[in-house]
Amino acid sequence: MTAHSSSGSSTTPLGWTDLAEHRAFLVHYAQRRLQDPTLAEDLVHDVFEAVMTGRAQFGGRSALRSFLVAILRHKIVDLVRERTGHDSLDTCDLDDQLALPCPLPRPDEVAEQRELLARTLARIAALPAGLREAVQLRVLRDHTSEAVCKLLGITEQNLFVRMHRARAHLLSAAH
């Protein structure tokens, strides 16, 4: 299938494979704005359908992904208009209309998490050497129990004892 430019002077052949490589990006883009995976999938399908049926015509004047994102953005605007009953979003920014809670932590929460991490790492560094090495290898470096035992020359039972004692030290230091 080919898509024609609005002037009709050039054509750029587009197939499902051309569109499919952008699907994951488009779905992620729509999900970030709508917070609804099913609705995001539906809108991306509508974008592909519009391109393949010729309702949206790609003239090759921009990158295909940019063209597809523009169509998707318009579909999101149309959806917001439909759901909110607004006739126009000209006076409002789309992002204001899609004011959904952000799943990421706020800057103050990030700072608090960093402080907690710094205190925890300091407590780990202050553990007795045998306990500190066990925690660093098993928890911080994510080595398997077997690998930690080989590196430290200890039995698995001894590793469990060291981890238990380290947790007890860390918990008592936290209070």
N, C-alpha and C positions, 0 to 999 in steps of 0.2 A: 504494500500500500504506500502511496505517496502522500505527503502533506504539502500543500501549496502555500506560498506566501500571499499576503493580502493583495499585493499588486499583481499576482499571477505570473510574474516574470521568472520566478525560479521555483524549483521543486527540490525537496529533500526527502529521499525515501526513508520511511520509518517503519520498522517492524516491531513485533512484540519483544524481540531480544534487545532492541535499542532501548525500549522503555523499561524492561525488566531489570536492567542493571542499576537503575535509579530507584527502584521500588523501596528497598530498605531505608534509604536516605529519606525519601518522601514520607514513608510511614512514620519514621522517627520524628521528622519535622512536624507532622500533624499531631502526633501523640503529645509532644512537648506543649503544643498550644491548646489542645482540647482535653488532655488527661483522660481520653477514652479510646482504648486500643481498637475497639470494634468500629467506632465512628471514623477513626483515622484510616483504617483499612478501606472503609466504604468510600471515603473521599478520594483516596489514591486510585481506587478502581474507577471512580467517576472521571478523574483526570485522564487516565489511560483510555477510557471509552471516548471521551471528547476528542482526544488526539487521533485515535484510530478511525473514528467515524467522520473526521474532517470538520467537526464543529470548532475545534481549535486547530489552527493551521500554523505549522512550524516552517518559517521561511529560512532558517539557518543563519539569521542575523545575530544570534546570541548562542551561548552554549545551551545544549539540550536541557541540562539540569536546571539552568536559570529559567528557561521557558516553562518547564514542568512545575517548578516552585511557584512561578507567577500564577499559573492556572490554579494550583492548589491553594495559594493564598486567597485568590478570588473566591474559591469555593468555600473557604473558611469564613470569609466576610459574609457571603450569602447565607451561610448557616447561622452566623451570629445575628444577622438581620432577621432571619426567619424566627429564631428562638426568642429574641428580645423584643420583637415588634417594632424595631426602629426602621424608619424609611431610609435613613441615610447614616453613614458613618463618616461623612466628610468632615464633620466638626469634631470627631473623636478619633483617637488613635486606636488601631486595631488591638494593640496590646492592652489598652485600658478596658476594652470590651471583653477581652478574654482574661480578665484578672482572676486567675485561678491560683490556689495556694501552691507555692513553690515547694517541691519535695526536698530541696537542698537546705542545709542548715543556714541560719542567718549568720552574719559576720560575728556577732557577739557569741553565738553558739560555737562557731569555729574557734574563736579565741579561747573560749572556756575548754573546749576539747583539747586544744594544743597545750594549755596549761596543765590539764590533768595528765596528758601523755608525758609531758616533761617531768612532772612530779613522780609518775610511775617509773619512768626510766631511771630517775635518780635513786628511787628506792631499790630498784633492781641492782643498780651499780653498787649500792651500799650493802648488799647481801654478802654473807661469807663466801669465799671463793668457790667452794664446791657447789653451793646452791646457785650462785650467780651463773656459773658456767652451764649448769643444767638448764636453767631458765632461758638463758641467751640462745643456746643451741636448739632447744626443743620448741620454745614459744616464739622468740624473736626471729630466729632464722628458719623456723619451720622444718627442722630435720626430723626424720622419723625416730621413734624411740630406739629402734635397732641401731641407727647411725650414731645417735648420741651415746649409747652404751659403748659402742666400739671406740669412738673418739675419746671418751673419758675413761675407758677401761673398767667399766662397772657393769653390774648385772642389771637386768630390767627391774627387778625388785628394788634395788638400791636407787635407781632413777626415780621410781615412783615415790620412795621415801623422801628423796631430795626435793622433788616437785611439791610434795605435801608440805614439807617444812618451809620451803620458799613461799608458798601461798600463805601459810600461817604468818610468817614474818611480814609479808606485804600487807596482809589484812590488818595486823596489829599496828603497823606503822601508819596505816591510813586513818586510824581512829584516834 
